[in-house]
Amino acid sequence: MSSRPSPLRLRCLLVLGLCAFAPLPAFALDGPSAATLPAATALDPAELDAWVEQVRERFEVPGIAVAVVKDGQVVLARGWGVRELGKPGQVDEHSLFAIASNTKAFTAASLAMLADEGKLSLDDRVIDHLPWFRMSDPYVTGQMRVRDLLTHRSGLGLGAGDLLFWPGSDYSTEEVVRRLKDVPLKTGLRERYAYDNILYAVATLLIERVSGQPYAQFLQQRFFTPLGMSATRFNADALQPGDKVASGHAKADFATLKPTFPLTWHNASGAGGVYSSAHDMARWVLAQLAGGTYADAHGRERRLFSAERQKDMWSLHSPMAIADPPVPELTPARPDFQGYGLGWITSSYRGEKLVWHTGGWPGMVSRTTLVPGRGLGIVVLTNQEAGGAFNALTMQILDAYLQPGQRTDWIAAYAAAAARSREKADLAWQKRVQARESGTKPSLPLSAYAGTWRDPWYGDFEIVEQGGMLRMRAVHSPLLQGSLEHWQHDTFLVKWDERTLNGDAFVSFALDADGKPREARMQAASDLTDFSFDFQDLLLKPVR
């Protein structure tokens, strides 16, 4: 078995680096007619089919669903390909995908609705509603506002605390949030942008506390039922028999595309739990573009949230750095500005303001994009971990509307970026291998490293000697178990049994003055490892 680390799981905001650069009408989207584009659209059906098939082939995506809305009408909601490799189920407009961090817009909208009702203010202190809430710094605890839960500027590092629910754990949402008091801060409150998920788990509890309803019930009553999102589920636990659910796919060890493991964010649903379809997401996008309004079953206009709240959600609260494009082909995508709002990113493209977000799940990545000035909305759902796929399709469709006479080959551009990313990762790994000191041995017998190791915020890892080698498992995360291969000196490489995790990590032990292991630190083995494997924040101590 190779010691080479696994590739990037393209998650919500890591994929951003490649992108940086009227009332709801009644309508039906059932059967073959859903694939038909109105004659007045800027999209050509044959051209769109060609784009999707090119993307599926270039990025090896089994199935894709797309929704496009324009000027209060659904232009398109349909699917291509299969829900799972080797099985006949086809992707259509009703196929359910994990929309992951696109869920954050629903969570932000929930708090906006509660603010409209006077049940809270977004400037309230979090401890005013959750008195037991604690961050690792008392000042931050006392000053953290409801708004700060949504804007990624708390002082936490990128993806801090994600191991508490990624890739799945047995902690409850409240247990996850209570453990925040031991998650280290990297910067000062509101000092800079750093994407996190865990504070959206806090927001989930806040919604439940203020509304008096479970989060699932709140979403169902306030969004899914009124908007006609009949197939949408608040997380994987709510999936029902007969649901057309897509399976995620990933390349295990860079080679074989296969279905990934099942997962539920039962303990951080407000950060990324929702499953939805092209059909249902079209209804959500229409309501967004209509200023938060929709038509009820009797054709009467109803409002989800006020125009003032929507303006707040779509405003830039946390400036985000704009990186240079990884390849020249992506230069036209570089925005003039970019920042995080409340559950949405806002940026520019070809003189238009974009409001958008991405989502990443094991084997499924997606993007929702709004162009408010053009009444345009685009949703792309995929069941493969290839961010270039949803980005390329989104940009192709944007160009069809924003500059139909001048096109960029975004499929080739994002393919070039993906190739460049792989090249950089291969080079970084080669340098790491070259720096490895061959011929070294651990300072101690393997049995000396065995035992229970505890981190203040995550909890316990167990290491056992088994068959002449070490095995490691995260006690609260069933998928995090694997074998420790000696790397050099007192550093080992843990290779998780589930190879589609793509999250192998180095485990380095430090010895005390008596020659006994006193602590262990972990570090992702590959530069491409998903940021939610926040191993670097762990400080493991032996439990005597």
N, C-alpha and C positions, 0 to 999 in steps of 0.2 A: 504494500500500500504506500502510495506516495506521501511525502510530508508536505507537499505543496498545499497552500491554503486555498480556500474556496472563494468564489467571486462575490461581487457586490450584490446585495439584495436591494434593488432600487426602491427606496422608500420615499415618503412624502416630500421632504425638502432636499434630499441629496440630489434628486432629479432636477431640482431647480437650477442647478448650475448649468444645465444644458438649455434651459429655457430663458435664463435671465436675460440672456442676451435678447299698458292697456289691461283690462281684466282678463283672467284666464278663460278662454272659450271652452265650450263643451266639444269634445272630439273623441273619436274612437281610433285605436291603433291596433286592430286585431287582424290577423290573417295576412295574405299576400299583399293586400292593398297598402299595408304599412310601408312596403318597400318602394312605393311609387312616389316620385318627386313631382310636385306641381310644376307646370311649365314655366312659371315666372321665376323660379329659383335660380340663383347664380350657380348652383351645383349641377353638373352634368351627371346623370346616373351612371353612364358607362365609365366616365372618368373616375367617379368615386369608387366604383367596383374595382377598377384597375389599381387605384391607390391602396385600397384595403388589401387586395391580394398581394401587391408588392410588399407591403408592410408585413403581412403574415409570413411571406417567404423569407424576406430579408432578416427579420428579427425572430423567426421561428415561433410564431404565436398561434396556438391552436384555434382560439376563438376570440372574436372582437364584436362588441356591440357599440353602435353610434347613435346619438340623438342630436338633431339640429333643430333649433327653433329660430324663427325670424318674424319680427313685427307681430308678435302675439299669436303666431300660428306654428304648429308643428310641421316642419318641412320633412323631417325624416326621423324614424325610430326603427331600427332593424339590426339584424345580426348576420355574421359570417362565420363559417367554420364550426368547430365542435366544442361542446362543453368540457369534454375530457378525451384525451388521446386514447385511441383504441376502442372507443364506445360511440354508438351512432347518434346520440343526442345532439341536435343542432342548436347553435346559438341563434336566438331570435330576440325580438324586442322585449320579451318577458323574461328572458334568462337573468338570473340573479347573480351578481358579482359582489364581492366585498369591496365597498367603496372606500374603506379605510379612513384616511384623514379627511376625505371630503365630508365625513360626519361632523367635523368641527364647525362647519357652517350651521348645522342644525342646532348644535349646542349653544353657539353664540346667539342664534335667533331665539332660542328658548329663553335665555337671560334677557334679551331685548324685550320680549313679550311680557315677562314678569316686571321689567322696569316700566313699560307702558302702563301696566296695571297698578303701579305704585307699590308693589310688594317688595321691591328693593330698588336701590340705586346702584348703577355700575361703579359709583365712587364710594360705596360703602366699604368698610373694612371687612375682609373675609371673616375675621373673628367675631364680627357683630352677628353673623349668622351661624358660624361653626366655631363656637368658643374654644373647642379643643384643638383647633387647627394650629400646627406649628411648622415653621421652617427651621433650618439649622442655626439661624441668626435671630435673636430676639427682636432686633430692630425691624428686620424684614417681616417677621411674623406680625408685628404691630402695624406696619405700614402697608402691607399687601392689600390691594383693593380688588374688588370683583373684576374690574376691567383688566387688571394685571394677570389674571388667570388665563386670558385669551390672547395675549400679545407677545409672548415669548421674550420677555425682558425682565424676568424675575431675579436674575443672577445665577440661575442654574446653568450648568454646561449643556452642550448639545446632547439631547436624548437622555439626560440625567434621570435615573430611576427606572428606565424602561425595562430592565431585567425583572422588575417586580411583576410584570405582566407579559413580557415578550421573551421567549416565544410561548407564552402560556404558563400560568402558575395557579396554585391552589389558594392564593390570598383572596380575600374579599376586597371590594372597592374601599371600604373604610380602613382595612388593614394596610392597603397600599398607601392611602393618604396619610395615615398615622406614621408610617415609616419615613415620610418626608423630613421629619425632624432630624434624621441622621444622614440625609443625602447632602453631600458637600456643595457649597456655592462656589462658583468660579469668578464671579464679578459682583459689583454692587447692584442694588435694586435699580432697575430702569437704566442701567449703564449702557447695555448693548443687547442686540438681538442674538438669541440662541434658541433654536427650535426645541420644544419639549412636548411631551404627551401627558406627563403625570399631572400637570395643573388642570388639564381638561377632565381628569378624574375627579379633582376637587370640585370643578364646576358641575359635574354630574351630581355629586352629593348636595351641592348648594341648590340646584334646581329641585331636587327631591325635598329638601328641607323647607324651601320657601313655598313651593307649590302644594306640598302635602301629598304628592303623587310619586309613585315609582317613575324613574326616567323613561322606561319603556312605555308606560301608560301615557305619560305626558306627550311623547313623540307621536303616539298613535292618535290621540285625541286632538292634538293641536296642529299636526302636519299631515300625517299619512292619510287619515280618513277624510279630512276636509279637501285635500288636494287630489283625492282619487288615486293615491299611491297604494293600491290594494295589495300588491305583492311584496312591498318593502317590509323588511324585518329589522328590528332594532339591534340585534346581533345574531351570531350563529346559533345560539341556544334557542332562538325563536323560529328557526327554519322548520317548515312543516312538510309532512309527506305530500308528495306531488309537486313541490316547488322545483322549478327548473334551475337547479343550482350549478354554476360553473365550478370546476375544480381548478385550483391553482397549479401551475407548472413551473419547475425550475430545473436548471442544469446541475445535476449532482457532479461535483468535482470537475467542472468545466466541460463535461463530455455528454452525458446522456440526459435528454429532456424527459422528465417524468413528473407525475402528479406529486404535489407536496403533501405534507401532513395536515390533518384537520386542526383548526384552531378557533378559539373564541376569546374575545376580549370581554369576558363577563365582568372583569374588575376594572375596566377602563373604557366602557362602552362609549362614553361621550367623546373620547379621543379618536375612536376609529372603529366602532363596532358595526355600523349599518351595512346591510346587504340591500342592493336595489338593482333596478333594471333600466335599460334605455327608455322604455315606456314611462316608467315612474319618474325617472330623473328629468325627463322632458317637462313634466308637470311642475316639478320643483323649480326648474330654471325659468319657466314661464312666469311663475309667481314672483320670482326674484326680479325679473326684467319688468314686471308690471308694478314695481314699487311696493311689493309685499301684499298685493291684492289678488284675489281669485274669485271665480264665480261659483256659487253653491249649486246644489242640485236643482234649484228653482231659477237659476240664472241671475240671482241677486249678487251684487258685488259684496264681497267680504274682505276683511283686512287681517293679515297675520300680525303685522307690526307696523308702527308708524313710519312715515317717510323720513322723519328725523332719525329714528333708530337705524334705518337702512343706510342713511348717509354716514352715520357713525361706524357701522360695520364695514363700509367700503372706503373709509378714510385711512390714510397712512398713519399708524400709531408708532410703529417700530421700523425705522429705516434699516434696509438690508443692503449689504455691500453688493456691488455689481461686478462680478468677476469678468475677466477677459474671456472670450469664447475659447474653448479648448482646441477648436480647429477653425481656420478662416471661413469655411463654408457656413458657420453659424453666426458670423458677424451681423447679418441683417436682423437677427433676433435680439440683439443687445438693446435693452430698454434705456430710455432716458432717465427713468426713476424706478425704484422698486422698494416696497415695504410691506409690512404685515399690518392688516387691519384687525378686525375681530372675527376670526374664523375664515378669513379670506386673505389672499395676497393681492396687492394692487400694483400694476406696472403699466408700461406703455408698449405699443407696437404700431409702427407706421402712423404715428400721430393720434392713435386712439387709446383711450384708457381701457386697460384690461382688468377684470376682477376675476380671480381664478384660484384654484387649489389643485393639488395632486393628492393621490392616496397610494399607499403601498402596503401590501399584505403578503404573507407567504404565497408566492406564485401568482399574485394578481396586483396589477398597478393600473391607475386610472387618472383621468384629469377632467375637471369641469371648468369651462371658460366662458365668461360673460363679456360682451362688448356693449355696454349700456348705451353708448352713443349711436349704435347701429341697430339696437333691438335684437342682437344676435347672441345666441347661446349654443355651446357645443359641449357634448359629453362623449368621452371615449372610455370604454371599459374593456380591459383585456385580461386574459388568464395566463399570462407569462410575465416573468420578471424582466421585462425589457422596456425601460422608460423611453427609449428612443421611438418605440412603436406609437405610444399615445401622443408623444410630442410631435412626431412627424405628421400624423394624421390631423391633429389639431391645427398645426401651422398650414398644411395644405388647404384645409377648409377655410381658415381665416383668409388666406390669400385669394381664394375664390370669390370672397365677398368684398375684401378691402382693396384689392388691386387685380381684378380679373384679367387685365391685359399684360400683366408682368408677373411671372411666377418664378419662385425658387424651388429647386428640387430638394425639399426638406427630407425626403426619405434617404437620399444619398448623403445629405449633410449630417443627419443624426447617425447614420451607419458609420460615417467617417469618424464621428466623435466617439462612438462605442469602440471602434477599432483602436483609436488613440488611447482610450482609457485602458483597454486590455494591454496595449503595448507598455504603458507606464507601469501598470501593475506587475507585468512580467519582469520589467527591468528592476523594479524595487525588490521583488522577490529574489532575483539573481544576486543583487548586492547583499541581501541578507544572508543568502547561502554562502557567498564568498567570505563574509565576515565571520561566519561560524567557525569556532575552533574545533577542529576534528580531533578525535582521540581522547577527549576529556571524559571523565566519569563523574557521577554524582558524589558529593562529599561523604554521603552516608548510605547505609543499606536502604533499599527501597522501603522497608518496613518503618523506617524512621520518619518518612513523609506521610505515612498513613494516619488516619484519624479524622476527627471532625474539625473543620475550619469555619470560623464564624466572621461574617462582616456585619457591622452595626446596622446598616440599612437593608441589605438584602436578606441576611440570615445565614443558614448553614450550607456548606458544601461538605461532602464526605469523600474521602480518598481511602481506598482499600487496596491491599496487595492481593493479586489474584493471578494465579498461573504464571508467576515470575514477572509480572508487570503491574503497573498501577492503573486503577480505574477511578474515575472521578464522576460525581453526580451532584447536581444542585438539588437539594432536598425538596424545594418547593416548585421546581420546574421539571416535569417529567421528561421533556425532550433533551434537556441538557445533561446527558450522560455519555461518557466516552472514555477512550484509552489515552493514557499519558505516555508519549514517546519521548525518550531522552533527547534533548537538543544539544545542550552543552552545559558543563559545570552543573549548577543546581537549577537549571531551567529545563522545563519539559514543554512539549507541544501537546495540548489536548485536542484530540480529533473526535468530534461528536459522532455518535453512531448514525444519527440522521444526517446523511450527507447533503440533503438539500437545504440544510440550515445555512451552510456557507459561512460559518462563524467560528472556525477553529481559532484557538488562542494559546499564547504562551503563558505558562505558569512559572514564575520565578520565586524560589524560596531564599530567604535570608536567614543566617544562623546567628545565634546569640554567642556570648563569650564562652559558653560551655560546649559549643558545637552542636546545639540542638536547634531545630527549626523554630524561629520566633515569629515569622510572618511570611505571607505570600502575596505577591501582586500579580495581576493578570493584564494582558495586552492583546488586542486582536492581532492575529498573525498576518493578515493581509490588509493593505491599504483600501481594498475594495469591500471589506466587511461592513455590513450595515451598522449605522451609528447606534441603533437600539441595543446592540450588544455592548453595553457600556461597562465592559470589564475593567476599564482603566480606573474607574471610581471605587473599585473594591479594595479593601484592605483586610485581608484574611488573617485571623489570629487563631492559633491552635486552642481548642477547648480542652483543658487539662482534665 
